[in-house]
Amino acid sequence: MAKPSKKKQEELIEKEADRLHSIFLELPDDKREVAKELIERIAFMTIQLQILEDTIKTKGPTYTFENGSQKMIIENPAQKSYNTMINRYTAAYDKLFNLLSYLEKNDDDDNDGFEEV
């Protein structure tokens, strides 16, 4: 994915946010409000990570930097940004899916092993 225009990025982010919102529809209102904020951040990070991945694939994780007669191999700034963001992305997803475990826990509470007659 070449770097899309701002408008295209916003469309991709919205599409990803809608996809994630559909997964969390059954959360209670208070939990859904928390999930909403996380989903918006995660959707943004998802698209940014895709852009960074493409840049890294195209230009590589490192490049040769020249300063006068001095040459050195340094990390591509896109690689550095990707490494930082992927950790935060994973942590945000973890928080979001902890909210889903709330649903599973409540489903288990409803099923006490006895059938209604």
N, C-alpha and C positions, 0 to 999 in steps of 0.2 A: 504494500500500500504506500504509494508516494504520499507525501504530506498533502492531505486534502485541505480545501479551503475552509475558512472558519465556519461558513454556513454548512458545509458537508460534515464537518466535525460535530457541529451541534446536532445535526440530523442523526448521525451515528450514535452519539451519546444518548439522545432521546430514545432511539430504538432499543439500545441496550438497557436503559432505565425501565422502559415499558416491559421488556422481557423479564427483568428481575422483579418488578412490581407484581407481575402475574403469578410469580412463585409464592409471594407472601400475602396474597389476598385474604387468606383465612386467619391471619393474626388479629388479635383484639386491637381495638382502635389505639390504645396507648402504646402497644408494641409496634404497631404499623407506623406510627408517627416517628418512632426511633428508627425503624427500618428505612423509612423514606429518606432521611438524611444520609444514612449509610449507602443506600442504593444510588443516590445522586453522585456521591463521591466515587463509589466503585465504578459506576458507568463512565465517569470522566477518566478515571485511571485506566480502565480497560482500553479505551480508544487511544489514550496517550501511549500506553505500553505497546500497542500494535504499531503505532507510528515509530516509536523508538526501535522496536524490533526490526522494522523494515530498514531503518537507517543503519543499524548495526550489520544487518545482512548485506547491505549494499556497500558500505564503506569499511566494514570490519570493526572489531572491538578495539584495535589499536591503530596508530598511524605514526609515521616518521615526522618528527617535529624538528625543524632546522632553525637555529638561532645563530646567524653568522656562520662560523666554521664548526659550530657544535651541532651534532645530530644525536637525537635520542628517540626512542620509541616510547610514546605515551598513550595512555588510555583515551579512547574516543569519549568525548563528553556525553554522547548519547548512551554509551555503555554505563558510565557512572550514574547518570540519571535513571537509567533502567534498573540498575542494581538497587538504588535507594528506593525507587517507587515500588518495585516488586515486593519488597519487604513490607511496606505499608499497605499495599494492596492485599497481601495475604492476611495481614492482621485485621484489616477491615472486613474481609470475607469471613474470617473466623468469627468476628463479633456478630455479623449478620446471620450466619448459620447457627450461632448459639440461640438466636431468637426463634429459629425453626425448631430447635430442640424443645423449646417451650411448648410448641404445638404437640409434638410427639409425647411429651410428658403428660399433658392434659388428656390426650387420647388414651393413654394407658390408664389414667385415673378413672376414666369413664368406663373402661372395660375391666370390671372387677372379677370376671370369671363366671358370673351368674347371668343367666339369660332371663330376660323378662318374659313373663307368661301372659 
